[in-house]
Amino acid sequence: MIANTQRYEQKVFEIAKLNNETKELRSEFVDRRSELMKLKMESTISDKMLEKQIFPSTVPPVKIEVKKEEEKSFFKRIWQ
């Protein structure tokens, strides 16, 4: 009975230790995620680029569309 009680207490301590470790890892994850979100912000990126003498473009981007030619069927190619 004493051995069972000791095993039970060991498991309780192990569970408490794992719960604490989980909480620490979760809080570290949240901190890193918020730091990443801050680093990905456009204002942060533009500030870092200005330090390196890279300036934002004044010309807006243009979408390039490529139109694919229709493939001619075998018979259309023969008759040309």
Secondary structure, DSSP 4 states (H G I P E B T S, - for coil): -HHHHHHHHHHHHHHHHHHHHHHHHHHHHHHHHHHHHHHHSHHHHHHHHHHTT----SSPP-----PPPPPPPHHHHHT-
